Amino acid sequence: MTCNVNVHLSFSPALTATRTTADVVAVATVVNCPSPSGNRNDRQAGSVSDATGTITSLGGVPCNLLATITGSGTVDWSPDGGRTTFDFTVNTNPLNGLIALRTAQTSGPLAGTTSLTVAAANPNLGCALGGLSSLTVPIGQIRFVGT
């Protein structure tokens, strides 16, 4: 199953040259999820509103986006109302491999599947002066493997 995804990650406190860790809150929407096999048409879209975790950056210049973000959350699916929990890792550091958002679904509809999203992440405006307080992926594609 492949969907379009929009993700917004907020960091508190903002990352700076010397502050290299922060708490993360993520929200996302998942839309346009046709199932190639036809057995997942009850999950055409989803909403993530309670994903939390932590971010660790290399420091120096936080707007260079050399960071790793880990956490967990849930997707509320529509139109069926099912709920999938997941663990996630976001890697924005090419030294650590593919720049991507990876998830592992741990319970609910899609439990046991993994997903991969490769897309460009945009830092908050004013990052250079005030620190990295958010990343936005305005549109990406997420592919669930094992569905």
C-alpha positions in Angstrom: 0.0 0.0 0.0 1.4 3.4 -1.0 0.0 6.7 0.3 0.8 10.4 0.1 2.0 11.8 3.5 2.5 15.3 5.0 4.5 15.4 8.2 5.3 18.2 10.7 7.8 17.6 13.5 8.1 20.2 16.3 11.2 20.3 18.7 11.2 21.6 22.2 13.5 23.3 23.1 14.8 24.4 19.6 18.1 22.8 18.7 21.1 25.2 18.6 24.9 24.8 18.1 25.2 23.7 21.7 21.7 22.2 22.5 21.7 18.9 20.5 18.7 17.1 22.0 15.1 17.9 22.3 11.6 16.4 22.7 9.6 15.8 19.5 5.9 16.1 18.8 4.8 15.0 15.3 1.5 15.4 13.4 0.9 13.9 10.0 -1.8 13.2 7.4 -1.8 10.1 5.2 -4.1 10.3 2.1 -4.7 8.6 -1.3 -4.0 5.0 -0.1 -5.3 2.7 -2.8 -4.5 -0.9 -2.0 -3.0 -2.8 -5.0 -4.5 -6.1 -3.8 -7.8 -4.5 -3.0 -7.8 -5.9 0.6 -7.1 -2.6 2.4 -9.8 -0.3 0.9 -11.1 0.4 4.4 -7.9 2.4 5.1 -7.9 5.1 2.5 -6.5 7.9 4.7 -5.1 8.4 8.2 -4.3 11.0 10.8 -1.4 11.0 13.2 -1.8 13.4 16.1 0.0 11.9 19.1 3.4 10.9 17.9 6.2 11.8 20.3 9.9 11.1 20.6 13.4 12.7 20.8 15.8 14.3 18.4 19.6 14.2 18.6 21.7 16.3 16.2 25.4 16.5 15.6 25.5 20.1 16.9 27.4 22.9 15.3 24.9 24.2 12.8 21.5 22.6 13.6 20.0 23.9 10.4 22.3 21.5 8.4 19.7 18.8 9.5 22.3 16.2 10.5 20.0 14.5 13.1 18.2 11.3 14.1 14.7 11.4 15.4 13.0 8.4 17.2 9.6 7.9 18.7 6.2 6.3 18.5 2.6 7.2 17.7 -0.7 6.0 16.3 -2.6 6.4 13.0 -6.3 6.7 13.1 -7.6 5.3 9.8 -10.7 6.3 7.8 -13.2 5.3 6.8 -13.1 2.2 9.0 -11.9 3.9 12.2 -9.1 1.4 12.9 -6.0 2.4 14.8 -2.4 1.3 14.1 0.4 2.0 16.6 3.9 2.4 15.2 7.6 3.2 16.1 9.4 5.6 13.9 13.0 6.7 13.0 13.8 9.7 10.9 17.3 10.0 9.6 18.4 13.3 8.1 22.1 12.5 8.2 23.5 11.0 5.0 26.5 9.7 7.1 24.0 7.3 8.8 22.5 5.9 5.6 19.4 6.7 3.6 17.7 10.0 4.4 14.2 8.7 5.2 11.3 8.2 7.6 10.9 4.5 8.6 8.1 3.0 10.6 7.4 -0.4 12.1 3.7 -1.0 12.8 3.4 -2.7 16.2 -0.4 -3.2 16.6 -3.8 -2.8 15.0 -4.6 -3.0 11.3 -1.2 -3.3 9.4 0.7 -4.7 12.5 3.9 -6.4 11.4 4.4 -4.2 8.4 7.1 -1.6 7.9 7.1 1.6 5.9 9.5 3.9 4.2 9.1 7.6 3.2 11.8 9.4 1.2 11.2 13.1 0.8 12.7 16.5 1.3 12.5 18.0 4.8 12.3 21.8 5.3 13.5 23.5 8.5 11.6 26.3 10.1 12.0 29.8 8.8 14.4 31.7 11.1 16.3 28.5 11.9 19.7 30.2 11.5 18.9 32.8 14.1 16.5 31.0 16.5 17.5 27.4 16.2 15.8 24.4 14.6 12.3 24.2 16.1 10.6 22.2 13.4 10.9 20.2 10.2 8.1 19.9 7.6 7.8 17.3 4.8 5.1 19.0 2.7 4.5 16.0 0.6 6.1 12.6 0.4 5.1 9.1 -0.5 4.9 6.4 2.2 5.0 2.7 1.2 3.8 0.1 3.6 5.6 -3.3 3.0 3.9 -6.5 4.0 0.3 -5.3 3.3 
